[in-house]
Amino acid sequence: MSLHRPSNASLCHVAGFTLVEVCVVLVMLSGLAWLAIPSWLQHRLRLHRVDARIELVSTAQRLTGCFARLGVYDNPACTVALPVATAANTYRLTGEIAAGGFLLRAEPLGDQAEDRECSTYLLDHRGQRSVSGTGSPTLCW
C-alpha cells in the first residue's frame, strides 16, 4: 500500500468561498436588514396599539355595566381598578371616573412612547374616541 501525497496544484482548487463573495453577501444582508428593521419596528408599534384599544373598550364596557346596574359610574361596588397596564406592559390605563361619566386614557410606556402617530388614546362615557399624536382618530382607532 502506498501513500499518495497531493501535489501543490491540487491544493489550489479547494472548494469554498472567496473573501469577495463573503463581503458581497454581507453587504446584501445588511441592505435587507436596513429595509426590514424599520418596517418591523413600525409593525410592533401598531400591534401594541391594539392592546391599548382592547383594554380601553373592555374597561368602558365594565363601567357601562356598572352604570346600567347602579345608576352611577363611580359606585364602590364597581370592580374597575385604575391604573392598570396592558398585558404586554406597553400602555398604562388611567382615567377620571365620576358619577355621571368617565374619561379613560391609555398612555404609552417604554418603547411604545416612540409612537408619535398614535400616542395617547382617550375614550369617554359617550363613546367619543380621540388620540394625541400626529395621526387622526379615524386612522388610530
Phi and psi in degrees as GROMACS dihedral restraints (atoms count N, CA, C in turn):
[ dihedral_restraints ]
;  ai    aj    ak    al  type     phi  dphi    fc
    3     4     5     6     1  -111.3    20    10
    4     5     6     7     1   145.2    20    10
    6     7     8     9     1   -86.8    20    10
    7     8     9    10     1   130.6    20    10
    9    10    11    12     1   -99.9    20    10
   10    11    12    13     1   123.7    20    10
   12    13    14    15     1  -103.7    20    10
   13    14    15    16     1   124.9    20    10
   15    16    17    18     1   -67.3    20    10
   16    17    18    19     1   147.3    20    10
   18    19    20    21     1   -82.6    20    10
   19    20    21    22     1   165.9    20    10
   21    22    23    24     1   -63.4    20    10
   22    23    24    25     1   -28.1    20    10
   24    25    26    27     1   -66.6    20    10
   25    26    27    28     1   -37.0    20    10
   27    28    29    30     1   -75.9    20    10
   28    29    30    31     1   -19.7    20    10
   30    31    32    33     1   -74.5    20    10
   31    32    33    34     1   -22.5    20    10
   33    34    35    36     1   -73.6    20    10
   34    35    36    37     1   -18.4    20    10
   36    37    38    39     1  -107.2    20    10
   37    38    39    40     1    43.3    20    10
   39    40    41    42     1   -75.9    20    10
   40    41    42    43     1   135.4    20    10
   42    43    44    45     1   -71.4    20    10
   43    44    45    46     1   144.4    20    10
   45    46    47    48     1   159.0    20    10
   46    47    48    49     1  -171.4    20    10
   48    49    50    51     1  -109.1    20    10
   49    50    51    52     1   146.2    20    10
   51    52    53    54     1   -84.0    20    10
   52    53    54    55     1   164.9    20    10
   54    55    56    57     1   -61.7    20    10
   55    56    57    58     1   -37.3    20    10
   57    58    59    60     1   -64.1    20    10
   58    59    60    61     1   -42.6    20    10
   60    61    62    63     1   -63.9    20    10
   61    62    63    64     1   -41.7    20    10
   63    64    65    66     1   -63.7    20    10
   64    65    66    67     1   -42.1    20    10
   66    67    68    69     1   -64.2    20    10
   67    68    69    70     1   -40.9    20    10
   69    70    71    72     1   -61.7    20    10
   70    71    72    73     1   -43.8    20    10
   72    73    74    75     1   -64.0    20    10
   73    74    75    76     1   -42.1    20    10
   75    76    77    78     1   -63.2    20    10
   76    77    78    79     1   -39.6    20    10
   78    79    80    81     1   -64.7    20    10
   79    80    81    82     1   -41.7    20    10
   81    82    83    84     1   -64.3    20    10
   82    83    84    85     1   -43.3    20    10
   84    85    86    87     1   -65.3    20    10
   85    86    87    88     1   -39.0    20    10
   87    88    89    90     1   -67.7    20    10
   88    89    90    91     1   -34.3    20    10
   90    91    92    93     1   -65.1    20    10
   91    92    93    94     1   -41.4    20    10
   93    94    95    96     1   -64.2    20    10
   94    95    96    97     1   -42.0    20    10
   96    97    98    99     1   -64.3    20    10
   97    98    99   100     1   -38.4    20    10
   99   100   101   102     1   -61.8    20    10
  100   101   102   103     1   -33.7    20    10
  102   103   104   105     1   -83.4    20    10
  103   104   105   106     1   -37.1    20    10
  105   106   107   108     1   -83.5    20    10
  106   107   108   109     1   -37.0    20    10
  108   109   110   111     1   -63.1    20    10
  109   110   111   112     1   -47.7    20    10
  111   112   113   114     1   -60.1    20    10
  112   113   114   115     1   -38.0    20    10
  114   115   116   117     1   -64.5    20    10
  115   116   117   118     1   -41.7    20    10
  117   118   119   120     1   -64.9    20    10
  118   119   120   121     1   -40.4    20    10
  120   121   122   123     1   -64.1    20    10
  121   122   123   124     1   -41.1    20    10
  123   124   125   126     1   -63.2    20    10
  124   125   126   127     1   -39.6    20    10
  126   127   128   129     1   -61.4    20    10
  127   128   129   130     1   -42.4    20    10
  129   130   131   132     1   -62.4    20    10
  130   131   132   133     1   -41.4    20    10
  132   133   134   135     1   -60.6    20    10
  133   134   135   136     1   -45.6    20    10
  135   136   137   138     1   -65.2    20    10
  136   137   138   139     1   -36.8    20    10
  138   139   140   141     1   -64.3    20    10
  139   140   141   142     1   -41.9    20    10
  141   142   143   144     1   -72.7    20    10
  142   143   144   145     1   -23.5    20    10
  144   145   146   147     1   -61.0    20    10
  145   146   147   148     1   -35.1    20    10
  147   148   149   150     1   -61.4    20    10
  148   149   150   151     1   -41.6    20    10
  150   151   152   153     1   -58.0    20    10
  151   152   153   154     1   -43.1    20    10
  153   154   155   156     1   -64.3    20    10
  154   155   156   157     1   -44.9    20    10
  156   157   158   159     1   -65.0    20    10
  157   158   159   160     1   -41.1    20    10
  159   160   161   162     1   -62.0    20    10
  160   161   162   163     1   -45.7    20    10
  162   163   164   165     1   -64.9    20    10
  163   164   165   166     1   -40.3    20    10
  165   166   167   168     1   -62.0    20    10
  166   167   168   169     1   -49.3    20    10
  168   169   170   171     1   -65.9    20    10
  169   170   171   172     1   -40.1    20    10
  171   172   173   174     1   -62.1    20    10
  172   173   174   175     1   -44.7    20    10
  174   175   176   177     1   -65.5    20    10
  175   176   177   178     1   -40.8    20    10
  177   178   179   180     1   -62.8    20    10
  178   179   180   181     1   -38.6    20    10
  180   181   182   183     1   -65.4    20    10
  181   182   183   184     1   -41.0    20    10
  183   184   185   186     1   -64.2    20    10
  184   185   186   187     1   -41.8    20    10
  186   187   188   189     1   -65.2    20    10
  187   188   189   190     1   -39.3    20    10
  189   190   191   192     1   -65.3    20    10
  190   191   192   193     1   -37.3    20    10
  192   193   194   195     1   -62.3    20    10
  193   194   195   196     1   -40.7    20    10
  195   196   197   198     1   -61.8    20    10
  196   197   198   199     1   -43.2    20    10
  198   199   200   201     1   -63.5    20    10
  199   200   201   202     1   -40.3    20    10
  201   202   203   204     1   -65.8    20    10
  202   203   204   205     1   -37.3    20    10
  204   205   206   207     1   -81.1    20    10
  205   206   207   208     1   -40.6    20    10
  207   208   209   210     1  -113.4    20    10
  208   209   210   211     1   -10.2    20    10
  210   211   212   213     1    85.6    20    10
  211   212   213   214     1    -6.1    20    10
  213   214   215   216     1  -141.9    20    10
  214   215   216   217     1   157.1    20    10
  216   217   218   219     1   -84.5    20    10
  217   218   219   220     1   -28.7    20    10
  219   220   221   222     1  -101.2    20    10
  220   221   222   223     1    26.2    20    10
  222   223   224   225     1   -67.6    20    10
  223   224   225   226     1   136.4    20    10
  225   226   227   228     1   -60.1    20    10
  226   227   228   229     1   -20.7    20    10
  228   229   230   231     1   -71.6    20    10
  229   230   231   232     1   -16.9    20    10
  231   232   233   234     1   -71.6    20    10
  232   233   234   235     1   135.5    20    10
  234   235   236   237     1  -101.7    20    10
  235   236   237   238     1    41.2    20    10
  237   238   239   240     1   -98.5    20    10
  238   239   240   241     1   114.8    20    10
  240   241   242   243     1  -107.9    20    10
  241   242   243   244     1   128.5    20    10
  243   244   245   246     1  -128.0    20    10
  244   245   246   247     1   147.3    20    10
  246   247   248   249     1   -79.3    20    10
  247   248   249   250     1   157.1    20    10
  249   250   251   252     1  -142.3    20    10
  250   251   252   253     1   148.0    20    10
  252   253   254   255     1  -100.2    20    10
  253   254   255   256     1   151.9    20    10
  255   256   257   258     1   -68.0    20    10
  256   257   258   259     1   166.5    20    10
  258   259   260   261     1   -58.0    20    10
  259   260   261   262     1   -38.7    20    10
  261   262   263   264     1   -86.4    20    10
  262   263   264   265     1     1.7    20    10
  264   265   266   267     1    58.4    20    10
  265   266   267   268     1    39.6    20    10
  267   268   269   270     1  -105.1    20    10
  268   269   270   271     1   -16.1    20    10
  270   271   272   273     1  -138.2    20    10
  271   272   273   274     1   147.8    20    10
  273   274   275   276     1  -113.7    20    10
  274   275   276   277     1   126.4    20    10
  276   277   278   279     1   -91.6    20    10
  277   278   279   280     1   123.9    20    10
  279   280   281   282     1  -131.5    20    10
  280   281   282   283     1   175.6    20    10
  282   283   284   285     1   172.5    20    10
  283   284   285   286     1   171.3    20    10
  285   286   287   288     1  -113.4    20    10
  286   287   288   289     1   125.4    20    10
  288   289   290   291     1  -119.4    20    10
  289   290   291   292     1   121.5    20    10
  291   292   293   294     1  -121.2    20    10
  292   293   294   295     1   175.9    20    10
  294   295   296   297     1   -61.0    20    10
  295   296   297   298     1   -40.6    20    10
  297   298   299   300     1   -99.6    20    10
  298   299   300   301     1     0.9    20    10
  300   301   302   303     1   179.0    20    10
  301   302   303   304     1   178.9    20    10
  303   304   305   306     1  -149.4    20    10
  304   305   306   307     1   158.4    20    10
  306   307   308   309     1  -134.5    20    10
  307   308   309   310     1   113.9    20    10
  309   310   311   312     1  -100.3    20    10
  310   311   312   313     1   144.9    20    10
  312   313   314   315     1  -134.6    20    10
  313   314   315   316     1   131.7    20    10
  315   316   317   318     1  -111.6    20    10
  316   317   318   319     1   110.1    20    10
  318   319   320   321     1  -103.3    20    10
  319   320   321   322     1   135.5    20    10
  321   322   323   324     1   -69.9    20    10
  322   323   324   325     1   147.0    20    10
  324   325   326   327     1  -122.3    20    10
  325   326   327   328     1   153.5    20    10
  327   328   329   330     1    57.6    20    10
  328   329   330   331     1  -133.3    20    10
  330   331   332   333     1   -63.8    20    10
  331   332   333   334     1   -25.1    20    10
  333   334   335   336     1   -65.9    20    10
  334   335   336   337     1   -21.2    20    10
  336   337   338   339     1   -64.8    20    10
  337   338   339   340     1   -15.0    20    10
  339   340   341   342     1   -75.3    20    10
  340   341   342   343     1    -9.2    20    10
  342   343   344   345     1   -74.8    20    10
  343   344   345   346     1   102.3    20    10
  345   346   347   348     1   -86.6    20    10
  346   347   348   349     1   -21.1    20    10
  348   349   350   351     1   -75.2    20    10
  349   350   351   352     1   -49.2    20    10
  351   352   353   354     1  -129.5    20    10
  352   353   354   355     1    81.6    20    10
  354   355   356   357     1   -77.9    20    10
  355   356   357   358     1   -78.2    20    10
  357   358   359   360     1  -107.8    20    10
  358   359   360   361     1   128.6    20    10
  360   361   362   363     1   -93.6    20    10
  361   362   363   364     1   142.2    20    10
  363   364   365   366     1  -128.1    20    10
  364   365   366   367     1   140.8    20    10
  366   367   368   369     1  -145.8    20    10
  367   368   369   370     1   130.4    20    10
  369   370   371   372     1  -113.7    20    10
  370   371   372   373     1  -179.3    20    10
  372   373   374   375     1   -67.5    20    10
  373   374   375   376     1   -19.0    20    10
  375   376   377   378     1   -88.3    20    10
  376   377   378   379     1    -2.4    20    10
  378   379   380   381     1    87.0    20    10
  379   380   381   382     1     8.3    20    10
  381   382   383   384     1   -70.1    20    10
  382   383   384   385     1   126.1    20    10
  384   385   386   387     1  -112.5    20    10
  385   386   387   388     1   133.4    20    10
  387   388   389   390     1  -145.1    20    10
  388   389   390   391     1   172.8    20    10
  390   391   392   393     1  -151.2    20    10
  391   392   393   394     1   144.8    20    10
  393   394   395   396     1   -98.7    20    10
  394   395   396   397     1   143.7    20    10
  396   397   398   399     1   134.2    20    10
  397   398   399   400     1  -174.6    20    10
  399   400   401   402     1   -82.3    20    10
  400   401   402   403     1   -17.5    20    10
  402   403   404   405     1   -82.9    20    10
  403   404   405   406     1   159.1    20    10
  405   406   407   408     1   -85.3    20    10
  406   407   408   409     1   155.1    20    10
  408   409   410   411     1   -56.9    20    10
  409   410   411   412     1   -36.3    20    10
  411   412   413   414     1   -62.5    20    10
  412   413   414   415     1   -43.2    20    10
  414   415   416   417     1   -68.7    20    10
  415   416   417   418     1   -44.4    20    10
  417   418   419   420     1   -76.7    20    10
  418   419   420   421     1   -36.3    20    10
